[in-house]
Amino acid sequence: MSWVSAAKPPEAARQPAPDAVTPRKRLHRLSRYGAIGAAILIALLAAGWLSRRPAPPQYLTAPISRGTVARTVTATGTVNPVMTIIIGSYVSGVIQDVYCDYNTRVKKGQLCARIDPRPYQAALEQAKGQLARDSAQLSGAQADLARYAVLVRQDSVARITYTDQAALVHQLEGSVQLDRALVSNAEVNLGYTNIVSPVDGTVVARNVTIGQTVAASFQTPTLFLIATDLTKMQVDTNTSESDIGAITAGSPADFTVEAYPDRSFHGSIVQVRQAPQVVQNVVTYDAVVGVDNPGFLLKPGMTATVSIVTAQRSNVSRIPDQALRFTPNGLNPAGATAASPGAAPASPAATAAAQSARVWVLRQNQPVAVPVRVGLDDGTYSELVSGDLRSDDRVIIGEQRTGTGEPARGFRFPL
């Protein structure tokens, strides 16, 4: 009896079963199923996105208001007194006394400073002495001339002697007249040593001190600056040549200064000066703004930012400029629903300055294009001259696509 071994040979044990799955095949199969699922998910998302319901737009509106439309020109300038008097010195010398200081209120003829008068007093005394000497000589010559006249009638002296004496008298008369002029000139120079105010006003600048030497030989030195009336000021503006043509005398103007940034000062154009001011090839003109200064808040030399009104319409219907620039997305203005005409015709003067435009209004929750005519524009509002607009209409100034009915980015699966 022989035993037969049931064990498989080693080669047969290493052969895989026909229906066995290796790990590599399993991983390949899972990758293929994942790609198919991802493609299905992307297709569903795309279909839901394409089939989503768009959110209704929301429009930002503004009412048609009544108010003022004003076109302005902006310029910068300097605050100055209406009239400033320069007090100088006609004579040279040393300042002996100073009686006026900054902000001193002075009257006409009030003494403000004194130059040392001794040199001019000496010159006056010298001129007076010379006048007295020549006057005495003239008196003696006139007495001799009278005696010679008697002797000539008696033929006791030659006529030539009388003639020479008469010539001497005329010469001395001229010398006396010249001496009197020298005395007057010396008195005037002596009077100029007193520096007095020629007007009533306020001292805004003092340029001298005691002991300072004033030299008036080549140029008159400036000792004081006196403003006649600080309750009346003016702003000298530097207005560009492109804006000066619209500015006329009487135009209202508002301005601010850095000292009072929250306060606006009101004035008007009192003068448009013809002299150009050229700085680095930039041409400007001086438009003078007059303003009252009762509280002395404005100081000379302040820098002002001026807004000059060149055109103004008061108590008129106005619409925001944003409404004139707005067009709804996806709507063609040429094919949009338009309001029927029926507005009252504007006056000839207003129509001449008006321009055709278009605004959009909400009527039955739909944007409707309304043709209008606008006049003056100040950059924020435009004057409404004519148009088929009602008092309760609200013009559209903006559009917003997010709505409350359904999320802006919401979608649903097409299942």
C-alpha positions as semicolon CSV with decimal commas, in nm:
position;residue;x (nm);y (nm);z (nm)
1;M;0,000;0,000;0,000
2;S;0,152;0,317;-0,105
3;W;0,078;0,670;0,033
4;V;0,011;0,949;-0,211
5;S;0,096;1,296;-0,086
6;A;-0,190;1,554;-0,118
7;A;0,043;1,860;-0,094
8;K;0,074;2,079;-0,400
9;P;0,406;2,127;-0,558
10;P;0,580;2,456;-0,477
11;E;0,536;2,590;-0,831
12;A;0,163;2,542;-0,817
13;A;0,138;2,713;-0,478
14;R;0,292;3,034;-0,621
15;Q;0,034;3,065;-0,905
16;P;-0,259;3,310;-0,819
17;A;-0,617;3,204;-0,838
18;P;-0,802;3,299;-1,153
19;D;-1,057;3,523;-0,975
20;A;-0,821;3,692;-0,725
21;V;-0,787;4,088;-0,736
22;T;-0,453;4,248;-0,675
23;P;-0,421;4,582;-0,476
24;R;-0,303;4,768;-0,786
25;K;-0,618;4,676;-0,979
26;R;-0,832;4,776;-0,684
27;L;-0,667;5,122;-0,668
28;H;-0,711;5,172;-1,044
29;R;-1,077;5,084;-1,018
30;L;-1,137;5,330;-0,731
31;S;-0,963;5,613;-0,922
32;R;-1,186;5,553;-1,224
33;Y;-1,503;5,563;-1,014
34;G;-1,387;5,885;-0,836
35;A;-1,323;6,063;-1,166
36;I;-1,668;5,965;-1,294
37;G;-1,831;6,095;-0,971
38;A;-1,638;6,423;-0,983
39;A;-1,743;6,478;-1,346
40;I;-2,107;6,414;-1,253
41;L;-2,083;6,659;-0,960
42;I;-1,926;6,931;-1,177
43;A;-2,196;6,878;-1,440
44;L;-2,466;6,915;-1,175
45;L;-2,308;7,230;-1,037
46;A;-2,276;7,385;-1,383
47;A;-2,635;7,297;-1,467
48;G;-2,755;7,449;-1,140
49;W;-2,552;7,765;-1,196
50;L;-2,679;7,810;-1,551
51;S;-3,037;7,747;-1,447
52;R;-3,029;7,976;-1,142
53;R;-3,285;8,252;-1,128
54;P;-3,118;8,598;-1,154
55;A;-3,175;8,836;-0,864
56;P;-3,387;9,137;-0,949
57;P;-3,183;9,462;-0,959
58;Q;-3,231;9,730;-0,699
59;Y;-3,214;10,093;-0,804
60;L;-3,082;10,382;-0,601
61;T;-3,307;10,683;-0,650
62;A;-3,309;11,049;-0,554
63;P;-3,599;11,298;-0,547
64;I;-3,641;11,599;-0,772
65;S;-3,578;11,887;-0,533
66;R;-3,606;12,264;-0,543
67;G;-3,318;12,483;-0,444
68;T;-3,028;12,689;-0,570
69;V;-2,794;12,592;-0,852
70;A;-2,477;12,803;-0,852
71;R;-2,171;12,775;-1,074
72;T;-1,854;12,889;-0,900
73;V;-1,490;12,967;-0,973
74;T;-1,228;12,879;-0,711
75;A;-0,922;13,094;-0,654
76;T;-0,673;13,178;-0,380
77;G;-0,586;13,523;-0,253
78;T;-0,450;13,736;0,029
79;V;-0,646;13,945;0,276
80;N;-0,535;14,310;0,273
81;P;-0,668;14,641;0,407
82;V;-0,860;14,848;0,156
83;M;-0,602;15,130;0,186
84;T;-0,257;15,112;0,342
85;I;-0,056;15,433;0,392
86;I;0,323;15,415;0,381
87;I;0,489;15,668;0,610
88;G;0,849;15,745;0,520
89;S;1,107;16,011;0,596
90;Y;1,207;16,297;0,371
91;V;1,519;16,379;0,576
92;S;1,802;16,167;0,708
93;G;1,910;16,138;1,066
94;V;1,897;15,935;1,386
95;I;1,560;15,828;1,529
96;Q;1,535;16,009;1,862
97;D;1,191;15,895;1,980
98;V;0,922;15,650;1,871
99;Y;0,566;15,715;1,988
100;C;0,367;15,459;1,786
101;D;0,384;15,080;1,800
102;Y;0,204;14,790;1,638
103;N;-0,179;14,812;1,654
104;T;-0,168;15,173;1,776
105;R;-0,481;15,368;1,680
106;V;-0,361;15,702;1,550
107;K;-0,531;16,026;1,447
108;K;-0,445;16,253;1,160
109;G;-0,146;16,471;1,257
110;Q;-0,046;16,251;1,554
111;L;0,329;16,234;1,618
112;C;0,465;15,883;1,561
113;A;0,844;15,933;1,569
114;R;1,103;16,207;1,584
115;I;1,437;16,237;1,406
116;D;1,718;16,425;1,586
117;P;1,640;16,789;1,490
118;R;1,970;16,953;1,595
119;P;2,142;16,947;1,252
120;Y;1,834;17,100;1,090
121;Q;1,791;17,351;1,370
122;A;2,149;17,464;1,313
123;A;2,086;17,494;0,938
124;L;1,780;17,707;1,011
125;E;1,977;17,937;1,239
126;Q;2,248;17,973;0,976
127;A;1,992;18,066;0,711
128;K;1,833;18,317;0,943
129;G;2,173;18,475;1,021
130;Q;2,254;18,509;0,653
131;L;1,915;18,667;0,597
132;A;1,974;18,918;0,874
133;R;2,318;19,009;0,734
134;D;2,191;19,061;0,381
135;S;1,891;19,254;0,509
136;A;2,123;19,494;0,696
137;Q;2,337;19,543;0,389
138;L;2,025;19,610;0,185
139;S;1,909;19,875;0,430
140;G;2,248;20,053;0,414
141;A;2,255;20,037;0,035
142;Q;1,901;20,175;0,011
143;A;1,997;20,468;0,239
144;D;2,302;20,546;0,021
145;L;2,085;20,526;-0,289
146;A;1,843;20,782;-0,144
147;R;2,131;21,020;-0,059
148;Y;2,280;20,979;-0,408
149;A;1,944;21,061;-0,558
150;V;1,947;21,401;-0,377
151;L;2,305;21,469;-0,478
152;V;2,233;21,383;-0,841
153;R;1,952;21,638;-0,849
154;Q;2,197;21,894;-0,710
155;D;2,466;21,786;-0,958
156;S;2,692;21,716;-0,661
157;V;2,771;21,357;-0,765
158;A;2,813;21,180;-1,091
159;R;2,511;20,997;-1,232
160;I;2,720;20,684;-1,274
161;T;2,761;20,666;-0,898
162;Y;2,385;20,670;-0,854
163;T;2,344;20,400;-1,119
164;D;2,601;20,170;-0,955
165;Q;2,435;20,217;-0,619
166;A;2,097;20,129;-0,764
167;A;2,243;19,810;-0,912
168;L;2,388;19,717;-0,572
169;V;2,048;19,768;-0,409
170;H;1,883;19,534;-0,663
171;Q;2,152;19,273;-0,604
172;L;2,107;19,286;-0,228
173;E;1,729;19,258;-0,270
174;G;1,784;18,935;-0,462
175;S;2,017;18,807;-0,192
176;V;1,758;18,881;0,074
177;Q;1,490;18,701;-0,125
178;L;1,720;18,400;-0,166
179;D;1,796;18,402;0,206
180;R;1,428;18,399;0,286
181;A;1,384;18,093;0,064
182;L;1,672;17,922;0,243
183;V;1,508;17,999;0,576
184;S;1,179;17,850;0,454
185;N;1,356;17,538;0,327
186;A;1,536;17,497;0,659
187;E;1,206;17,530;0,844
188;V;1,048;17,264;0,621
189;N;1,339;17,024;0,679
190;L;1,315;17,088;1,050
191;G;0,945;17,009;1,037
192;Y;1,012;16,682;0,856
193;T;1,202;16,559;1,160
194;N;0,859;16,503;1,317
195;I;0,706;16,190;1,163
196;V;0,328;16,234;1,186
197;S;0,035;16,025;1,064
198;P;-0,141;16,174;0,760
199;V;-0,467;15,983;0,822
200;D;-0,675;15,821;1,093
201;G;-0,602;15,451;1,115
202;T;-0,417;15,165;1,281
203;V;-0,044;15,097;1,270
204;V;0,004;14,754;1,114
205;A;0,385;14,767;1,078
206;R;0,670;14,953;1,248
207;N;1,012;14,934;1,084
208;V;1,221;15,168;1,304
209;T;1,358;15,174;1,658
210;I;1,518;15,437;1,875
211;G;1,877;15,504;1,772
212;Q;1,837;15,375;1,418
213;T;1,986;15,590;1,144
214;V;1,749;15,680;0,862
215;A;1,915;15,747;0,525
216;A;1,683;15,922;0,281
217;S;1,947;16,016;0,026
218;F;1,863;15,764;-0,249
219;Q;1,529;15,606;-0,149
220;T;1,261;15,707;0,095
221;P;1,269;15,460;0,385
222;T;0,944;15,307;0,509
223;L;0,897;15,377;0,879
224;F;0,532;15,282;0,940
225;L;0,243;15,118;0,761
226;I;-0,099;15,250;0,861
227;A;-0,428;15,088;0,757
228;T;-0,699;15,349;0,728
229;D;-0,990;15,121;0,829
230;L;-0,955;14,759;0,937
231;T;-1,333;14,712;0,947
232;K;-1,323;14,708;0,565
233;M;-1,094;14,448;0,408
234;Q;-1,036;14,313;0,060
235;V;-0,910;13,985;-0,081
236;D;-0,676;14,013;-0,379
237;T;-0,731;13,685;-0,563
238;N;-0,513;13,518;-0,824
239;T;-0,773;13,415;-1,081
240;S;-0,665;13,214;-1,383
241;E;-0,713;13,357;-1,729
242;S;-0,954;13,076;-1,817
243;D;-1,195;13,185;-1,541
244;I;-1,158;13,563;-1,541
245;G;-1,398;13,606;-1,832
246;A;-1,696;13,485;-1,626
247;I;-1,627;13,717;-1,330
248;T;-1,788;14,059;-1,320
249;A;-1,812;14,334;-1,060
250;G;-2,089;14,262;-0,812
251;S;-2,059;13,882;-0,829
252;P;-2,105;13,726;-0,481
253;A;-1,808;13,547;-0,330
254;D;-1,745;13,332;-0,025
255;F;-1,407;13,248;0,122
256;T;-1,243;13,077;0,415
257;V;-0,912;13,133;0,593
258;E;-0,700;12,883;0,778
259;A;-0,747;13,067;1,107
260;Y;-1,122;12,994;1,098
261;P;-1,164;12,676;0,889
262;D;-1,526;12,622;1,001
263;R;-1,641;12,977;0,924
264;S;-1,726;13,122;0,585
265;F;-1,695;13,493;0,507
266;H;-1,920;13,660;0,253
267;G;-1,829;13,942;0,016
268;S;-1,863;14,052;-0,345
269;I;-1,639;14,142;-0,637
270;V;-1,566;14,515;-0,627
271;Q;-1,305;14,531;-0,903
272;V;-1,156;14,316;-1,177
273;R;-0,814;14,461;-1,251
274;Q;-0,686;14,460;-1,606
275;A;-0,316;14,426;-1,524
276;P;-0,195;14,066;-1,576
277;Q;0,032;13,895;-1,327
278;V;0,274;13,653;-1,494
279;V;0,460;13,402;-1,277
280;Q;0,652;13,126;-1,458
281;N;0,446;13,179;-1,775
282;V;0,121;13,142;-1,577
283;V;-0,110;13,440;-1,630
284;T;-0,350;13,541;-1,352
285;Y;-0,564;13,845;-1,283
286;D;-0,658;14,021;-0,961
287;A;-1,029;13,998;-0,884
288;V;-1,075;14,208;-0,569
289;V;-1,332;14,083;-0,318
290;G;-1,465;14,340;-0,072
291;V;-1,574;14,218;0,272
292;D;-1,681;14,372;0,601
293;N;-1,464;14,300;0,905
294;P;-1,650;14,445;1,204
295;G;-1,503;14,201;1,457
296;F;-1,143;14,239;1,330
297;L;-1,129;13,862;1,272
298;L;-0,954;13,901;0,937
299;K;-0,590;14,002;0,964
300;P;-0,376;14,151;0,686
301;G;-0,179;13,884;0,503
302;M;-0,412;13,588;0,566
303;T;-0,442;13,335;0,284
304;A;-0,799;13,293;0,162
305;T;-0,961;13,023;-0,051
306;V;-1,227;13,205;-0,250
307;S;-1,534;13,068;-0,427
308;I;-1,678;13,323;-0,671
309;V;-2,032;13,269;-0,799
310;T;-2,040;13,330;-1,175
311;A;-2,398;13,214;-1,242
312;Q;-2,685;13,128;-1,010
313;R;-3,047;13,010;-1,028
314;S;-3,255;13,031;-0,711
315;N;-3,563;12,825;-0,618
316;V;-3,556;12,608;-0,931
317;S;-3,622;12,239;-0,988
318;R;-3,297;12,049;-0,990
319;I;-3,184;11,693;-1,047
320;P;-2,857;11,527;-0,940
321;D;-2,589;11,506;-1,204
322;Q;-2,558;11,132;-1,130
323;A;-2,903;11,082;-1,281
324;L;-2,788;11,236;-1,611
325;R;-2,496;10,993;-1,633
326;F;-2,691;10,676;-1,538
327;T;-2,800;10,403;-1,783
328;P;-2,950;10,070;-1,658
329;N;-2,743;9,761;-1,733
330;G;-2,876;9,558;-2,024
331;L;-3,108;9,831;-2,150
332;N;-3,055;10,014;-2,475
333;P;-3,149;10,380;-2,438
334;A;-3,269;10,389;-2,798
335;G;-3,512;10,101;-2,746
336;A;-3,609;10,164;-2,386
337;T;-3,955;10,263;-2,281
338;A;-3,981;10,641;-2,299
339;A;-4,226;10,871;-2,131
340;S;-4,474;11,050;-2,348
341;P;-4,400;11,418;-2,401
342;G;-4,632;11,664;-2,239
343;A;-4,425;11,909;-2,038
344;A;-4,494;12,277;-2,053
345;P;-4,260;12,468;-2,285
346;A;-3,982;12,661;-2,119
347;S;-3,923;13,031;-2,156
348;P;-3,711;13,146;-2,456
349;A;-3,429;13,263;-2,231
350;A;-3,416;12,931;-2,047
351;T;-3,449;12,728;-2,366
352;A;-3,157;12,910;-2,527
353;A;-2,926;12,798;-2,248
354;A;-3,080;12,451;-2,203
355;Q;-2,930;12,125;-2,330
356;S;-3,099;11,797;-2,419
357;A;-3,046;11,510;-2,178
358;R;-3,215;11,195;-2,046
359;V;-3,293;11,058;-1,701
360;W;-3,441;10,730;-1,581
361;V;-3,729;10,710;-1,336
362;L;-3,907;10,417;-1,168
363;R;-4,267;10,376;-1,278
364;Q;-4,448;10,055;-1,184
365;N;-4,110;9,922;-1,063
366;Q;-3,968;9,952;-1,413
367;P;-3,702;10,202;-1,532
368;V;-3,844;10,448;-1,782
369;A;-3,632;10,689;-1,988
370;V;-3,755;11,048;-1,976
371;P;-3,608;11,313;-2,209
372;V;-3,540;11,641;-2,031
373;R;-3,374;11,974;-2,092
374;V;-3,129;12,099;-1,833
375;G;-2,981;12,443;-1,781
376;L;-2,720;12,558;-1,533
377;D;-2,493;12,289;-1,390
378;D;-2,284;12,340;-1,077
379;G;-2,115;11,999;-1,072
380;T;-2,363;11,848;-0,822
381;Y;-2,706;11,952;-0,944
382;S;-2,843;12,060;-1,281
383;E;-3,131;12,297;-1,335
384;L;-3,436;12,121;-1,478
385;V;-3,574;12,344;-1,753
386;S;-3,837;12,108;-1,899
387;G;-3,930;11,742;-1,901
388;D;-4,221;11,500;-1,840
389;L;-4,143;11,453;-1,471
390;R;-4,392;11,455;-1,186
391;S;-4,331;11,594;-0,842
392;D;-4,336;11,244;-0,689
393;D;-4,094;11,096;-0,942
394;R;-3,760;10,972;-0,821
395;V;-3,474;10,967;-1,069
396;I;-3,241;10,669;-1,076
397;I;-2,881;10,745;-0,982
398;G;-2,742;10,393;-0,938
399;E;-2,808;10,021;-0,973
400;Q;-2,745;9,734;-0,733
401;R;-2,774;9,373;-0,848
402;T;-2,805;9,202;-0,506
403;G;-3,170;9,146;-0,406
404;T;-3,372;9,015;-0,112
405;G;-3,598;8,776;-0,308
406;E;-3,321;8,523;-0,374
407;P;-2,950;8,519;-0,291
408;A;-2,734;8,675;-0,557
409;R;-2,516;8,364;-0,582
410;G;-2,784;8,101;-0,508
411;F;-2,856;7,808;-0,739
412;R;-3,068;7,490;-0,748
413;F;-3,001;7,147;-0,888
414;P;-3,198;7,057;-1,196
415;L;-3,340;6,737;-1,039
